Amino acid sequence: MTSEETTRSRAKGASERVYAVALRALAAVVVLLSFAGLAYLVYEGRIDGGALLLYAGVILGYVLNMAWRQR
């Protein structure tokens, strides 16, 4: 492997990691915004708190599932 190929493979690996982190950050923002929206609707009394509790359980389950898979 030449120096140029090594540099290209490192750059490709770095760009893939940046893409993965950006995608996860975008997903986290979407989840947090929808959670905040539900919390606001519960605060205003437009929906029951059960929906917020259910959504919190789904988020917690997803996070625990991802943590378990990485072990």
All heavy atoms as TSV, in Angstrom:
chain	resi	resn	atom	element	x	y	z
A	1	MET	N	N	0.845	-1.182	0.000
A	1	MET	CA	C	0.000	0.000	0.000
A	1	MET	C	C	0.889	1.243	0.000
A	1	MET	O	O	1.810	1.350	0.789
A	1	MET	CB	C	-0.875	-0.006	1.257
A	1	MET	CG	C	-2.242	0.506	1.010
A	1	MET	SD	S	-3.197	0.548	2.531
A	1	MET	CE	C	-4.634	-0.271	1.949
A	2	THR	N	N	0.557	2.162	-0.846
A	2	THR	CA	C	1.352	3.384	-0.912
A	2	THR	C	C	0.839	4.391	0.108
A	2	THR	O	O	-0.206	4.218	0.728
A	2	THR	CB	C	1.270	4.009	-2.319
A	2	THR	OG1	O	-0.064	4.436	-2.548
A	2	THR	CG2	C	1.703	3.031	-3.390
A	3	SER	N	N	1.608	5.428	0.245
A	3	SER	CA	C	1.238	6.491	1.185
A	3	SER	C	C	-0.068	7.161	0.776
A	3	SER	O	O	-0.889	7.514	1.619
A	3	SER	CB	C	2.367	7.519	1.251
A	3	SER	OG	O	1.989	8.620	2.024
A	4	GLU	N	N	-0.254	7.322	-0.532
A	4	GLU	CA	C	-1.479	7.957	-1.028
A	4	GLU	C	C	-2.705	7.093	-0.745
A	4	GLU	O	O	-3.758	7.595	-0.346
A	4	GLU	CB	C	-1.360	8.221	-2.527
A	4	GLU	CG	C	-2.535	8.983	-3.100
A	4	GLU	CD	C	-2.341	9.282	-4.578
A	4	GLU	OE1	O	-1.193	9.462	-5.009
A	4	GLU	OE2	O	-3.363	9.318	-5.281
A	5	GLU	N	N	-2.579	5.787	-0.922
A	5	GLU	CA	C	-3.693	4.876	-0.641
A	5	GLU	C	C	-4.017	4.862	0.851
A	5	GLU	O	O	-5.190	4.798	1.231
A	5	GLU	CB	C	-3.353	3.469	-1.129
A	5	GLU	CG	C	-3.328	3.332	-2.631
A	5	GLU	CD	C	-2.830	1.967	-3.067
A	5	GLU	OE1	O	-2.256	1.228	-2.237
A	5	GLU	OE2	O	-3.010	1.637	-4.248
A	6	THR	N	N	-2.996	4.911	1.687
A	6	THR	CA	C	-3.212	4.944	3.128
A	6	THR	C	C	-3.939	6.216	3.530
A	6	THR	O	O	-4.873	6.178	4.330
A	6	THR	CB	C	-1.861	4.857	3.869
A	6	THR	OG1	O	-1.178	3.679	3.452
A	6	THR	CG2	C	-2.065	4.830	5.358
A	7	THR	N	N	-3.538	7.332	2.958
A	7	THR	CA	C	-4.193	8.610	3.251
A	7	THR	C	C	-5.643	8.582	2.789
A	7	THR	O	O	-6.530	9.043	3.508
A	7	THR	CB	C	-3.444	9.763	2.563
A	7	THR	OG1	O	-2.078	9.743	2.984
A	7	THR	CG2	C	-4.063	11.096	2.911
A	8	ARG	N	N	-5.888	8.011	1.619
A	8	ARG	CA	C	-7.260	7.920	1.107
A	8	ARG	C	C	-8.120	7.033	1.997
A	8	ARG	O	O	-9.267	7.344	2.271
A	8	ARG	CB	C	-7.269	7.378	-0.313
A	8	ARG	CG	C	-6.918	8.382	-1.340
A	8	ARG	CD	C	-7.117	7.824	-2.714
A	8	ARG	NE	N	-6.662	8.774	-3.715
A	8	ARG	CZ	C	-6.614	8.534	-4.987
A	8	ARG	NH1	N	-6.994	7.360	-5.456
A	8	ARG	NH2	N	-6.189	9.446	-5.830
A	9	SER	N	N	-7.574	5.908	2.425
A	9	SER	CA	C	-8.367	5.002	3.266
A	9	SER	C	C	-8.649	5.641	4.628
A	9	SER	O	O	-9.735	5.467	5.176
A	9	SER	CB	C	-7.669	3.659	3.435
A	9	SER	OG	O	-6.481	3.791	4.182
A	10	ARG	N	N	-7.703	6.397	5.177
A	10	ARG	CA	C	-7.941	7.101	6.439
A	10	ARG	C	C	-8.999	8.177	6.270
A	10	ARG	O	O	-9.871	8.346	7.118
A	10	ARG	CB	C	-6.658	7.725	6.951
A	10	ARG	CG	C	-5.694	6.743	7.535
A	10	ARG	CD	C	-4.487	7.460	8.075
A	10	ARG	NE	N	-3.481	6.523	8.525
A	10	ARG	CZ	C	-2.260	6.860	8.852
A	10	ARG	NH1	N	-1.870	8.119	8.785
A	10	ARG	NH2	N	-1.404	5.951	9.267
A	11	ALA	N	N	-8.927	8.913	5.151
A	11	ALA	CA	C	-9.915	9.962	4.888
A	11	ALA	C	C	-11.303	9.359	4.695
A	11	ALA	O	O	-12.296	9.900	5.185
A	11	ALA	CB	C	-9.510	10.769	3.664
A	12	LYS	N	N	-11.363	8.233	4.005
A	12	LYS	CA	C	-12.648	7.570	3.805
A	12	LYS	C	C	-13.211	7.082	5.140
A	12	LYS	O	O	-14.400	7.246	5.409
A	12	LYS	CB	C	-12.499	6.396	2.838
A	12	LYS	CG	C	-13.807	5.730	2.521
A	12	LYS	CD	C	-13.638	4.605	1.539
A	12	LYS	CE	C	-14.975	3.952	1.270
A	12	LYS	NZ	N	-14.870	2.795	0.410
A	13	GLY	N	N	-12.381	6.502	5.970
A	13	GLY	CA	C	-12.833	6.045	7.286
A	13	GLY	C	C	-13.308	7.199	8.148
A	13	GLY	O	O	-14.329	7.101	8.838
A	14	ALA	N	N	-12.594	8.305	8.102
A	14	ALA	CA	C	-12.987	9.481	8.883
A	14	ALA	C	C	-14.307	10.049	8.390
A	14	ALA	O	O	-15.165	10.426	9.189
A	14	ALA	CB	C	-11.897	10.540	8.823
A	15	SER	N	N	-14.495	10.102	7.083
A	15	SER	CA	C	-15.745	10.640	6.547
A	15	SER	C	C	-16.927	9.730	6.881
A	15	SER	O	O	-18.024	10.214	7.148
A	15	SER	CB	C	-15.647	10.853	5.044
A	15	SER	OG	O	-15.529	9.621	4.373
A	16	GLU	N	N	-16.709	8.431	6.897
A	16	GLU	CA	C	-17.781	7.504	7.274
A	16	GLU	C	C	-18.160	7.680	8.744
A	16	GLU	O	O	-19.338	7.629	9.089
A	16	GLU	CB	C	-17.359	6.062	7.002
A	16	GLU	CG	C	-17.314	5.718	5.531
A	16	GLU	CD	C	-16.734	4.355	5.256
A	16	GLU	OE1	O	-16.253	3.686	6.210
A	16	GLU	OE2	O	-16.743	3.940	4.089
A	17	ARG	N	N	-17.175	7.902	9.601
A	17	ARG	CA	C	-17.460	8.129	11.027
A	17	ARG	C	C	-18.203	9.441	11.234
A	17	ARG	O	O	-19.148	9.510	12.018
A	17	ARG	CB	C	-16.173	8.103	11.834
A	17	ARG	CG	C	-15.617	6.705	12.042
A	17	ARG	CD	C	-14.480	6.696	13.040
A	17	ARG	NE	N	-13.348	7.503	12.623
A	17	ARG	CZ	C	-12.345	7.087	11.862
A	17	ARG	NH1	N	-12.344	5.848	11.422
A	17	ARG	NH2	N	-11.365	7.891	11.546
A	18	VAL	N	N	-17.791	10.484	10.523
A	18	VAL	CA	C	-18.471	11.779	10.628
A	18	VAL	C	C	-19.914	11.645	10.159
A	18	VAL	O	O	-20.833	12.174	10.797
A	18	VAL	CB	C	-17.721	12.862	9.817
A	18	VAL	CG1	C	-18.559	14.112	9.661
A	18	VAL	CG2	C	-16.400	13.189	10.485
A	19	TYR	N	N	-20.145	10.933	9.075
A	19	TYR	CA	C	-21.496	10.716	8.569
A	19	TYR	C	C	-22.345	9.971	9.595
A	19	TYR	O	O	-23.498	10.333	9.837
A	19	TYR	CB	C	-21.437	9.947	7.246
A	19	TYR	CG	C	-22.794	9.615	6.680
A	19	TYR	CD1	C	-23.563	10.594	6.061
A	19	TYR	CD2	C	-23.307	8.326	6.768
A	19	TYR	CE1	C	-24.814	10.298	5.546
A	19	TYR	CE2	C	-24.559	8.026	6.260
A	19	TYR	CZ	C	-25.301	9.008	5.648
A	19	TYR	OH	O	-26.536	8.706	5.144
A	20	ALA	N	N	-21.790	8.930	10.190
A	20	ALA	CA	C	-22.541	8.150	11.177
A	20	ALA	C	C	-22.881	8.994	12.403
A	20	ALA	O	O	-24.005	8.937	12.914
A	20	ALA	CB	C	-21.734	6.916	11.592
A	21	VAL	N	N	-21.935	9.795	12.862
A	21	VAL	CA	C	-22.188	10.653	14.021
A	21	VAL	C	C	-23.230	11.712	13.679
A	21	VAL	O	O	-24.138	11.989	14.482
A	21	VAL	CB	C	-20.874	11.304	14.518
A	21	VAL	CG1	C	-21.144	12.414	15.513
A	21	VAL	CG2	C	-19.970	10.244	15.127
A	22	ALA	N	N	-23.143	12.304	12.499
A	22	ALA	CA	C	-24.113	13.315	12.084
A	22	ALA	C	C	-25.508	12.713	11.969
A	22	ALA	O	O	-26.497	13.338	12.373
A	22	ALA	CB	C	-23.691	13.942	10.765
A	23	LEU	N	N	-25.602	11.510	11.458
A	23	LEU	CA	C	-26.895	10.840	11.338
A	23	LEU	C	C	-27.491	10.548	12.710
A	23	LEU	O	O	-28.684	10.763	12.935
A	23	LEU	CB	C	-26.737	9.552	10.529
A	23	LEU	CG	C	-28.008	8.886	10.049
A	23	LEU	CD1	C	-28.787	9.828	9.146
A	23	LEU	CD2	C	-27.663	7.607	9.309
A	24	ARG	N	N	-26.669	10.096	13.635
A	24	ARG	CA	C	-27.153	9.838	15.001
A	24	ARG	C	C	-27.567	11.130	15.699
A	24	ARG	O	O	-28.555	11.159	16.427
A	24	ARG	CB	C	-26.080	9.131	15.819
A	24	ARG	CG	C	-25.912	7.694	15.445
A	24	ARG	CD	C	-24.947	6.975	16.358
A	24	ARG	NE	N	-24.773	5.617	15.928
A	24	ARG	CZ	C	-23.604	5.061	15.671
A	24	ARG	NH1	N	-22.505	5.767	15.814
A	24	ARG	NH2	N	-23.524	3.815	15.274
A	25	ALA	N	N	-26.814	12.189	15.470
A	25	ALA	CA	C	-27.162	13.480	16.078
A	25	ALA	C	C	-28.488	13.987	15.520
A	25	ALA	O	O	-29.323	14.503	16.280
A	25	ALA	CB	C	-26.056	14.492	15.827
A	26	LEU	N	N	-28.706	13.839	14.232
A	26	LEU	CA	C	-29.967	14.252	13.629
A	26	LEU	C	C	-31.129	13.434	14.195
A	26	LEU	O	O	-32.191	13.994	14.515
A	26	LEU	CB	C	-29.904	14.112	12.111
A	26	LEU	CG	C	-31.165	14.490	11.350
A	26	LEU	CD1	C	-31.472	15.975	11.538
A	26	LEU	CD2	C	-31.000	14.154	9.887
A	27	ALA	N	N	-30.938	12.145	14.334
A	27	ALA	CA	C	-31.983	11.293	14.911
A	27	ALA	C	C	-32.274	11.703	16.356
A	27	ALA	O	O	-33.439	11.744	16.769
A	27	ALA	CB	C	-31.560	9.830	14.848
A	28	ALA	N	N	-31.241	12.027	17.119
A	28	ALA	CA	C	-31.435	12.454	18.504
A	28	ALA	C	C	-32.210	13.768	18.578
A	28	ALA	O	O	-33.081	13.940	19.428
A	28	ALA	CB	C	-30.084	12.602	19.202
A	29	VAL	N	N	-31.921	14.683	17.665
A	29	VAL	CA	C	-32.638	15.958	17.641
A	29	VAL	C	C	-34.111	15.732	17.320
A	29	VAL	O	O	-34.992	16.322	17.959
A	29	VAL	CB	C	-31.994	16.928	16.623
A	29	VAL	CG1	C	-32.890	18.111	16.328
A	29	VAL	CG2	C	-30.655	17.399	17.144
A	30	VAL	N	N	-34.406	14.863	16.368
A	30	VAL	CA	C	-35.797	14.573	16.013
A	30	VAL	C	C	-36.531	13.958	17.208
A	30	VAL	O	O	-37.660	14.342	17.525
A	30	VAL	CB	C	-35.860	13.646	14.783
A	30	VAL	CG1	C	-37.260	13.094	14.569
A	30	VAL	CG2	C	-35.391	14.387	13.547
A	31	VAL	N	N	-35.903	13.017	17.877
A	31	VAL	CA	C	-36.524	12.376	19.038
A	31	VAL	C	C	-36.753	13.390	20.151
A	31	VAL	O	O	-37.833	13.436	20.758
A	31	VAL	CB	C	-35.666	11.187	19.528
A	31	VAL	CG1	C	-36.119	10.708	20.897
A	31	VAL	CG2	C	-35.717	10.057	18.527
A	32	LEU	N	N	-35.763	14.227	20.428
A	32	LEU	CA	C	-35.909	15.219	21.490
A	32	LEU	C	C	-36.977	16.258	21.167
A	32	LEU	O	O	-37.750	16.660	22.051
A	32	LEU	CB	C	-34.572	15.898	21.761
A	32	LEU	CG	C	-33.538	15.031	22.470
A	32	LEU	CD1	C	-32.209	15.768	22.560
A	32	LEU	CD2	C	-34.013	14.636	23.844
A	33	LEU	N	N	-37.054	16.686	19.921
A	33	LEU	CA	C	-38.086	17.646	19.536
A	33	LEU	C	C	-39.487	17.048	19.649
A	33	LEU	O	O	-40.422	17.717	20.111
A	33	LEU	CB	C	-37.845	18.163	18.120
A	33	LEU	CG	C	-36.726	19.182	17.966
A	33	LEU	CD1	C	-36.530	19.532	16.494
A	33	LEU	CD2	C	-37.029	20.431	18.771
A	34	SER	N	N	-39.642	15.805	19.235
A	34	SER	CA	C	-40.960	15.182	19.354
A	34	SER	C	C	-41.322	14.945	20.819
A	34	SER	O	O	-42.478	15.116	21.219
A	34	SER	CB	C	-41.032	13.885	18.550
A	34	SER	OG	O	-40.052	12.985	18.969
A	35	PHE	N	N	-40.338	14.612	21.652
A	35	PHE	CA	C	-40.582	14.445	23.083
A	35	PHE	C	C	-40.971	15.784	23.707
A	35	PHE	O	O	-41.909	15.856	24.511
A	35	PHE	CB	C	-39.332	13.883	23.769
A	35	PHE	CG	C	-39.569	13.463	25.189
A	35	PHE	CD1	C	-40.206	12.273	25.474
A	35	PHE	CD2	C	-39.151	14.251	26.238
A	35	PHE	CE1	C	-40.427	11.876	26.778
A	35	PHE	CE2	C	-39.366	13.870	27.551
A	35	PHE	CZ	C	-40.004	12.683	27.812
A	36	ALA	N	N	-40.282	16.853	23.335
A	36	ALA	CA	C	-40.615	18.185	23.843
A	36	ALA	C	C	-42.005	18.610	23.373
A	36	ALA	O	O	-42.762	19.226	24.140
A	36	ALA	CB	C	-39.563	19.197	23.401
A	37	GLY	N	N	-42.354	18.285	22.143
A	37	GLY	CA	C	-43.685	18.593	21.642
A	37	GLY	C	C	-44.768	17.870	22.414
A	37	GLY	O	O	-45.808	18.453	22.763
A	38	LEU	N	N	-44.556	16.602	22.705
A	38	LEU	CA	C	-45.510	15.851	23.513
A	38	LEU	C	C	-45.609	16.426	24.920
A	38	LEU	O	O	-46.703	16.529	25.477
A	38	LEU	CB	C	-45.106	14.379	23.588
A	38	LEU	CG	C	-45.538	13.495	22.439
A	38	LEU	CD1	C	-44.941	12.107	22.590
A	38	LEU	CD2	C	-47.047	13.410	22.356
A	39	ALA	N	N	-44.468	16.780	25.493
A	39	ALA	CA	C	-44.481	17.359	26.837
A	39	ALA	C	C	-45.271	18.667	26.849
A	39	ALA	O	O	-46.027	18.942	27.793
A	39	ALA	CB	C	-43.058	17.599	27.321
A	40	TYR	N	N	-45.134	19.462	25.815
A	40	TYR	CA	C	-45.889	20.719	25.728
A	40	TYR	C	C	-47.389	20.453	25.627
A	40	TYR	O	O	-48.199	21.125	26.271
A	40	TYR	CB	C	-45.413	21.536	24.532
A	40	TYR	CG	C	-46.193	22.802	24.343
A	40	TYR	CD1	C	-46.000	23.882	25.193
A	40	TYR	CD2	C	-47.143	22.907	23.337
A	40	TYR	CE1	C	-46.731	25.047	25.037
A	40	TYR	CE2	C	-47.875	24.064	23.172
A	40	TYR	CZ	C	-47.666	25.133	24.026
A	40	TYR	OH	O	-48.403	26.277	23.877
A	41	LEU	N	N	-47.768	19.476	24.818
A	41	LEU	CA	C	-49.182	19.147	24.681
A	41	LEU	C	C	-49.767	18.621	25.988
A	41	LEU	O	O	-50.920	18.913	26.319
A	41	LEU	CB	C	-49.384	18.139	23.552
A	41	LEU	CG	C	-49.145	18.670	22.146
A	41	LEU	CD1	C	-49.240	17.539	21.123
A	41	LEU	CD2	C	-50.123	19.775	21.813
A	42	VAL	N	N	-48.992	17.860	26.733
A	42	VAL	CA	C	-49.445	17.395	28.046
A	42	VAL	C	C	-49.585	18.580	28.986
A	42	VAL	O	O	-50.559	18.697	29.735
A	42	VAL	CB	C	-48.490	16.331	28.623
A	42	VAL	CG1	C	-48.803	16.036	30.081
A	42	VAL	CG2	C	-48.558	15.059	27.806
A	43	TYR	N	N	-48.627	19.493	28.949
A	43	TYR	CA	C	-48.661	20.676	29.800
A	43	TYR	C	C	-49.896	21.532	29.506
A	43	TYR	O	O	-50.542	22.050	30.415
A	43	TYR	CB	C	-47.385	21.497	29.587
A	43	TYR	CG	C	-47.371	22.811	30.317
A	43	TYR	CD1	C	-47.164	22.842	31.692
A	43	TYR	CD2	C	-47.573	24.002	29.641
A	43	TYR	CE1	C	-47.164	24.049	32.385
A	43	TYR	CE2	C	-47.568	25.212	30.311
A	43	TYR	CZ	C	-47.356	25.233	31.685
A	43	TYR	OH	O	-47.362	26.420	32.362
A	44	GLU	N	N	-50.231	21.661	28.231
A	44	GLU	CA	C	-51.404	22.449	27.835
A	44	GLU	C	C	-52.710	21.719	28.125
A	44	GLU	O	O	-53.772	22.315	28.064
A	44	GLU	CB	C	-51.334	22.780	26.342
A	44	GLU	CG	C	-50.280	23.786	25.986
A	44	GLU	CD	C	-50.630	25.178	26.465
A	44	GLU	OE1	O	-51.787	25.591	26.305
A	44	GLU	OE2	O	-49.726	25.840	27.001
A	45	GLY	N	N	-52.636	20.442	28.416
A	45	GLY	CA	C	-53.829	19.658	28.706
A	45	GLY	C	C	-54.537	19.141	27.477
A	45	GLY	O	O	-55.691	18.719	27.549
A	46	ARG	N	N	-53.893	19.159	26.348
A	46	ARG	CA	C	-54.526	18.708	25.101
A	46	ARG	C	C	-54.489	17.200	24.938
A	46	ARG	O	O	-55.309	16.634	24.225
A	46	ARG	CB	C	-53.870	19.372	23.902
A	46	ARG	CG	C	-54.070	20.868	23.903
A	46	ARG	CD	C	-53.553	21.475	22.652
A	46	ARG	NE	N	-53.705	22.923	22.712
A	46	ARG	CZ	C	-53.535	23.706	21.694
A	46	ARG	NH1	N	-53.215	23.195	20.525
A	46	ARG	NH2	N	-53.675	25.001	21.822
A	47	ILE	N	N	-53.492	16.555	25.551
A	47	ILE	CA	C	-53.440	15.096	25.519
A	47	ILE	C	C	-53.161	14.585	26.924
A	47	ILE	O	O	-52.719	15.324	27.809
A	47	ILE	CB	C	-52.361	14.560	24.539
A	47	ILE	CG1	C	-50.966	15.013	24.947
A	47	ILE	CG2	C	-52.678	14.919	23.120
A	47	ILE	CD1	C	-49.866	14.349	24.144
A	48	ASP	N	N	-53.421	13.304	27.102
A	48	ASP	CA	C	-53.190	12.652	28.386
A	48	ASP	C	C	-51.694	12.383	28.570
A	48	ASP	O	O	-50.956	12.235	27.596
A	48	ASP	CB	C	-53.980	11.346	28.407
A	48	ASP	CG	C	-53.949	10.641	29.740
A	48	ASP	OD1	O	-53.547	11.271	30.732
A	48	ASP	OD2	O	-54.354	9.461	29.786
A	49	GLY	N	N	-51.265	12.315	29.792
A	49	GLY	CA	C	-49.860	12.045	30.084
A	49	GLY	C	C	-49.421	10.647	29.713
A	49	GLY	O	O	-48.226	10.359	29.665
A	50	GLY	N	N	-50.352	9.754	29.426
A	50	GLY	CA	C	-50.009	8.383	29.046
A	50	GLY	C	C	-49.201	8.320	27.768
A	50	GLY	O	O	-48.321	7.476	27.619
A	51	ALA	N	N	-49.502	9.211	26.828
A	51	ALA	CA	C	-48.756	9.224	25.566
A	51	ALA	C	C	-47.293	9.587	25.809
A	51	ALA	O	O	-46.387	8.989	25.229
A	51	ALA	CB	C	-49.378	10.211	24.590
A	52	LEU	N	N	-47.070	10.546	26.689
A	52	LEU	CA	C	-45.703	10.943	27.013
A	52	LEU	C	C	-44.967	9.818	27.728
A	52	LEU	O	O	-43.802	9.544	27.448
A	52	LEU	CB	C	-45.717	12.211	27.864
A	52	LEU	CG	C	-44.376	12.843	28.179
A	52	LEU	CD1	C	-43.694	13.311	26.897
A	52	LEU	CD2	C	-44.557	14.014	29.117
A	53	LEU	N	N	-45.656	9.150	28.629
A	53	LEU	CA	C	-45.058	8.029	29.353
A	53	LEU	C	C	-44.719	6.887	28.402
A	53	LEU	O	O	-43.645	6.286	28.497
A	53	LEU	CB	C	-46.010	7.560	30.451
A	53	LEU	CG	C	-45.503	6.480	31.372
A	53	LEU	CD1	C	-44.277	6.966	32.148
A	53	LEU	CD2	C	-46.583	6.059	32.336
A	54	LEU	N	N	-45.624	6.614	27.473
A	54	LEU	CA	C	-45.373	5.562	26.489
A	54	LEU	C	C	-44.165	5.902	25.625
A	54	LEU	O	O	-43.291	5.054	25.390
A	54	LEU	CB	C	-46.604	5.358	25.608
A	54	LEU	CG	C	-46.471	4.338	24.484
A	54	LEU	CD1	C	-46.258	2.947	25.059
A	54	LEU	CD2	C	-47.698	4.373	23.605
A	55	TYR	N	N	-44.093	7.131	25.164
A	55	TYR	CA	C	-42.975	7.562	24.322
A	55	TYR	C	C	-41.658	7.506	25.096
A	55	TYR	O	O	-40.637	7.089	24.554
A	55	TYR	CB	C	-43.248	8.964	23.790
A	55	TYR	CG	C	-42.344	9.363	22.660
A	55	TYR	CD1	C	-42.383	8.698	21.446
A	55	TYR	CD2	C	-41.447	10.418	22.795
A	55	TYR	CE1	C	-41.556	9.069	20.401
A	55	TYR	CE2	C	-40.621	10.783	21.763
A	55	TYR	CZ	C	-40.682	10.111	20.569
A	55	TYR	OH	O	-39.859	10.474	19.550
A	56	ALA	N	N	-41.684	7.899	26.371
A	56	ALA	CA	C	-40.477	7.816	27.200
A	56	ALA	C	C	-40.036	6.370	27.350
A	56	ALA	O	O	-38.837	6.062	27.320
A	56	ALA	CB	C	-40.729	8.449	28.559
A	57	GLY	N	N	-40.996	5.464	27.489
A	57	GLY	CA	C	-40.662	4.043	27.579
A	57	GLY	C	C	-40.057	3.513	26.299
A	57	GLY	O	O	-39.123	2.702	26.321
A	58	VAL	N	N	-40.572	3.972	25.174
A	58	VAL	CA	C	-40.026	3.545	23.881
A	58	VAL	C	C	-38.587	4.040	23.731
A	58	VAL	O	O	-37.699	3.296	23.304
A	58	VAL	CB	C	-40.913	4.052	22.724
A	58	VAL	CG1	C	-40.225	3.880	21.386
A	58	VAL	CG2	C	-42.247	3.338	22.739
A	59	ILE	N	N	-38.357	5.300	24.092
A	59	ILE	CA	C	-37.005	5.853	24.003
A	59	ILE	C	C	-36.055	5.096	24.921
A	59	ILE	O	O	-34.952	4.714	24.518
A	59	ILE	CB	C	-37.007	7.354	24.337
A	59	ILE	CG1	C	-37.762	8.133	23.271
A	59	ILE	CG2	C	-35.585	7.888	24.465
A	59	ILE	CD1	C	-38.017	9.574	23.638
A	60	LEU	N	N	-36.474	4.855	26.148
A	60	LEU	CA	C	-35.633	4.118	27.095
A	60	LEU	C	C	-35.352	2.705	26.588
A	60	LEU	O	O	-34.219	2.219	26.658
A	60	LEU	CB	C	-36.305	4.072	28.466
A	60	LEU	CG	C	-35.545	3.345	29.561
A	60	LEU	CD1	C	-34.213	4.033	29.822
A	60	LEU	CD2	C	-36.375	3.273	30.818
A	61	GLY	N	N	-36.361	2.044	26.055
A	61	GLY	CA	C	-36.166	0.700	25.512
A	61	GLY	C	C	-35.184	0.683	24.358
A	61	GLY	O	O	-34.343	-0.203	24.242
A	62	TYR	N	N	-35.275	1.678	23.491
A	62	TYR	CA	C	-34.360	1.755	22.353
A	62	TYR	C	C	-32.924	1.978	22.826
A	62	TYR	O	O	-31.998	1.315	22.352
A	62	TYR	CB	C	-34.791	2.879	21.411
A	62	TYR	CG	C	-33.876	3.035	20.225
A	62	TYR	CD1	C	-33.937	2.155	19.164
A	62	TYR	CD2	C	-32.936	4.055	20.182
A	62	TYR	CE1	C	-33.094	2.284	18.076
A	62	TYR	CE2	C	-32.088	4.192	19.097
A	62	TYR	CZ	C	-32.176	3.309	18.056
A	62	TYR	OH	O	-31.331	3.436	16.996
A	63	VAL	N	N	-32.744	2.894	23.772
A	63	VAL	CA	C	-31.398	3.180	24.281
A	63	VAL	C	C	-30.811	1.950	24.969
A	63	VAL	O	O	-29.644	1.602	24.768
A	63	VAL	CB	C	-31.431	4.397	25.225
A	63	VAL	CG1	C	-30.127	4.537	25.983
A	63	VAL	CG2	C	-31.734	5.660	24.447
A	64	LEU	N	N	-31.614	1.278	25.785
A	64	LEU	CA	C	-31.123	0.076	26.458
A	64	LEU	C	C	-30.814	-1.038	25.459
A	64	LEU	O	O	-29.836	-1.772	25.627
A	64	LEU	CB	C	-32.142	-0.401	27.491
A	64	LEU	CG	C	-32.281	0.486	28.719
A	64	LEU	CD1	C	-33.419	-0.022	29.594
A	64	LEU	CD2	C	-30.989	0.552	29.503
A	65	ASN	N	N	-31.619	-1.155	24.422
A	65	ASN	CA	C	-31.365	-2.166	23.394
A	65	ASN	C	C	-30.043	-1.896	22.684
A	65	ASN	O	O	-29.248	-2.814	22.452
A	65	ASN	CB	C	-32.517	-2.182	22.395
A	65	ASN	CG	C	-32.387	-3.307	21.386
A	65	ASN	OD1	O	-31.748	-4.316	21.643
A	65	ASN	ND2	N	-33.019	-3.139	20.240
A	66	MET	N	N	-29.791	-0.637	22.333
A	66	MET	CA	C	-28.528	-0.294	21.669
A	66	MET	C	C	-27.339	-0.530	22.605
A	66	MET	O	O	-26.298	-1.028	22.171
A	66	MET	CB	C	-28.549	1.159	21.213
A	66	MET	CG	C	-29.426	1.424	20.032
A	66	MET	SD	S	-28.877	0.553	18.563
A	66	MET	CE	C	-30.186	-0.645	18.367
A	67	ALA	N	N	-27.499	-0.195	23.865
A	67	ALA	CA	C	-26.414	-0.420	24.829
A	67	ALA	C	C	-26.138	-1.913	24.992
A	67	ALA	O	O	-24.986	-2.335	25.100
A	67	ALA	CB	C	-26.761	0.212	26.175
A	68	TRP	N	N	-27.189	-2.715	24.991
A	68	TRP	CA	C	-27.025	-4.158	25.153
A	68	TRP	C	C	-26.348	-4.766	23.936
A	68	TRP	O	O	-25.521	-5.657	24.061
A	68	TRP	CB	C	-28.394	-4.802	25.381
A	68	TRP	CG	C	-28.306	-6.253	25.680
A	68	TRP	CD1	C	-28.513	-7.279	24.804
A	68	TRP	CD2	C	-27.941	-6.854	26.922
A	68	TRP	NE1	N	-28.319	-8.461	25.425
A	68	TRP	CE2	C	-27.969	-8.249	26.724
A	68	TRP	CE3	C	-27.611	-6.352	28.167
A	68	TRP	CZ2	C	-27.679	-9.140	27.735
A	68	TRP	CZ3	C	-27.317	-7.251	29.175
A	68	TRP	CH2	C	-27.351	-8.609	28.969
A	69	ARG	N	N	-26.690	-4.283	22.734
A	69	ARG	CA	C	-26.098	-4.824	21.508
A	69	ARG	C	C	-24.597	-4.524	21.415
A	69	ARG	O	O	-23.855	-5.276	20.815
A	69	ARG	CB	C	-26.772	-4.232	20.281
A	69	ARG	CG	C	-28.097	-4.845	19.987
A	69	ARG	CD	C	-28.621	-4.293	18.699
A	69	ARG	NE	N	-29.925	-4.823	18.400
A	69	ARG	CZ	C	-30.587	-4.556	17.307
A	69	ARG	NH1	N	-30.076	-3.739	16.408
A	69	ARG	NH2	N	-31.762	-5.076	17.089
A	70	GLN	N	N	-24.158	-3.405	21.966
A	70	GLN	CA	C	-22.759	-3.025	21.856
A	70	GLN	C	C	-21.865	-3.790	22.819
A	70	GLN	O	O	-20.656	-3.710	22.726
A	70	GLN	CB	C	-22.604	-1.533	22.073
A	70	GLN	CG	C	-23.139	-0.716	20.927
A	70	GLN	CD	C	-22.918	0.759	21.112
A	70	GLN	OE1	O	-22.381	1.184	22.124
A	70	GLN	NE2	N	-23.345	1.551	20.169
A	71	ARG	N	N	-22.429	-4.542	23.705
A	71	ARG	CA	C	-21.627	-5.312	24.666
A	71	ARG	C	C	-20.946	-6.470	24.026
A	71	ARG	O	O	-21.136	-7.050	23.117
A	71	ARG	CB	C	-22.505	-5.835	25.797
A	71	ARG	CG	C	-22.951	-4.714	26.681
A	71	ARG	CD	C	-23.797	-5.200	27.777
A	71	ARG	NE	N	-22.909	-5.393	28.919
A	71	ARG	CZ	C	-23.149	-6.196	29.916
A	71	ARG	NH1	N	-24.237	-6.906	29.932
A	71	ARG	NH2	N	-22.327	-6.310	30.922
